[in-house]
Amino acid sequence: MITETGHVHDQRSLWLHYVIDEVHALLAEGIPLRGVCLYPILGMPEWHVRHQWTPMGLWDVEHQSLKFERKVHEPMLEKLRHAQKRFIAPA
C-alpha cells in the first residue's frame, strides 16, 4: 500500500499522474499493491500557521463568511478518474 501521498497547489494533478505511473510500474513487475491513500483528501490548515489553509487533495476548502465549502480541484479529479479507468476492472 502507498500511504499518505499528496502534493499542494497546482502540483497536485502532476503528483497524482506520477503516482499513477509508479503504480503501473509496480503492477507490471508483479508487485502486489492493495491501495493508494491520497492524504489529505481536503485542503487543511498549515501545521504552524493554523489560520492559513493550504490547497491540497481532491477538494479545497473555501471560506465564505463563517461557512466552509468544498470545491473540487478539477485537474486532480480528472487524473483520479483516469486512474480508476486504468486500474479498476469493469464489473
N, C-alpha and C positions, 0 to 999 in steps of 0.2 A: 504494500500500500504506500502511496505517496501522500504524505500528510502535510497540512498547514502550508500550502504553497499559494503564493499570490504576489501581486505587484500593485503599484499605485499609479494614479493619474492615467495618462494616455498610454502607459506601458502595459496596462492590464491585458488587452487583447493580444499584444505581441508575446507577452509572457505565456498566456494560455496556448497560443499557437506553438511555442517552443515545447511546452509540457506535452501537448498532443503528439508532436513529432517524437519526443522521447518515449512516450507510451507505445507508440507504433514500433519503435526500435526494440524496446523490451519484449514486446509480444512476438515480434519477428524472430527474436533469439530464443523464443520458447520459455522466457522467464515469466513465471506466473505473477499476475498483477490483479489484485482484487478490487482496487478502487483508488480514486484520486479525491482528496479533500481540498476544496478551494477555501482558503481562510484569509481573511474573513469574507463572508458572503455579502456583508453590508459594509458600507463606509463606517469608520469608527473614529472616536476621538484619539488624538495623539496621546501617547503614554505620559509624556511630561508636560503637555500643554492641553489640558482637558477641554478647554473651550474651542480648540481648533480641530475641526473634523477633516479627516483625510479621505479622499475618494479612493476606495478600494473595493474589490469584489464585484459582484454582479450588479448590485444596487448601490446607488449613492443615497445618502440621507440628506434631504433638503429641509432647511428650516424656514417655515412660513409662519411668521409671528411666533406663537407659542406652540405651534403644531409641527410635528415632524412627518415628512412624507418620503416614501421610497420612489426613486426614479431609476429605471433600468439603464444600465450602460450598454447601449445597443451594440457597439463593436464586440464587447465580450459575450453578449448573448448570441451573436452571430457565430462566434468561434465555438461556443458551448454546443450550439445546435449542430454545427459541423462535426464536432467530436461525437455527439450522440449518434449521428447517422453513420459515422465511420466505424464505431466500435460496438454498437448495440445491434444485435441480430434481430430482424423482424420476428414477431411472434407468429 
